[in-house]
Amino acid sequence: MTITVKVGEAKTHLSNLLAKVEAGEEVIISRGNEPIAKLSRIPKINDLGALIEEVRAARSRAKPVTAEEVLAWKHDSHRY
């Protein structure tokens, strides 16, 4: 998920925005309606904890999957 904030808001809430970036979100900072910067997480090599947090963040943004969808995917995989 991407969040867009204006410069003043970014200055006021920087710690909160950095926590969101650590959780896997991107933050766009704009001056007026013009985007000027992007905050994104720097991946850590061989950091299992960071990987787990990224997966959790991605799962929290994903839409729920029904049992019927899972069965349909399973059925489709057996056709090939």
C-alpha positions in Angstrom: 0.0 0.0 0.0 1.2 3.5 -0.7 0.5 6.5 1.5 0.8 10.1 0.2 1.5 12.9 2.7 2.4 16.6 2.3 5.8 17.8 3.5 4.4 19.4 6.7 2.6 16.2 7.7 5.7 14.1 7.0 7.7 16.4 9.3 5.2 16.1 12.1 4.6 12.4 11.8 8.0 11.1 10.6 8.4 8.4 13.3 4.9 7.0 12.5 5.6 7.1 8.8 8.9 5.3 9.3 7.1 2.6 11.3 4.8 2.1 8.3 7.8 1.9 6.0 9.4 -0.7 8.2 6.1 -2.7 7.9 6.4 -2.7 4.1 4.4 0.3 3.1 5.7 3.0 0.8 5.3 6.7 1.6 5.1 9.4 -1.1 5.9 13.0 0.1 4.4 15.8 -1.9 4.6 19.5 -2.1 1.1 20.5 -2.9 -0.1 17.9 -5.4 3.4 17.3 -6.8 5.1 14.2 -5.5 8.8 14.9 -4.6 10.1 12.0 -2.7 9.4 8.3 -1.9 10.2 6.5 1.4 10.6 2.8 1.0 12.2 0.0 3.1 15.8 -1.0 2.5 15.8 -4.8 2.3 18.1 -6.5 4.8 19.9 -9.5 3.4 19.5 -12.7 5.5 17.2 -11.0 8.0 14.6 -13.7 8.7 12.7 -11.4 11.1 12.4 -8.7 8.4 11.2 -11.2 5.9 8.5 -12.5 8.2 7.3 -8.9 8.9 7.2 -8.2 5.1 5.1 -11.4 4.6 2.8 -10.4 7.4 2.4 -6.9 6.0 1.6 -8.3 2.6 -0.9 -10.8 4.0 -2.7 -8.0 5.9 -3.2 -6.1 2.7 -4.4 -9.1 0.7 -8.1 -9.8 0.2 -9.5 -12.9 1.9 -9.7 -16.1 -0.1 -12.7 -18.3 0.1 -12.7 -22.1 0.4 -14.4 -22.3 -3.0 -11.5 -20.3 -4.6 -8.9 -22.6 -3.1 -10.8 -25.6 -4.4 -11.1 -24.1 -7.9 -7.3 -23.4 -7.9 -6.7 -27.0 -6.9 -9.0 -28.3 -9.6 -7.3 -26.0 -12.2 -3.9 -27.3 -11.3 -4.9 -30.9 -12.0 -5.9 -30.1 -15.6 -2.4 -29.6 -16.8 
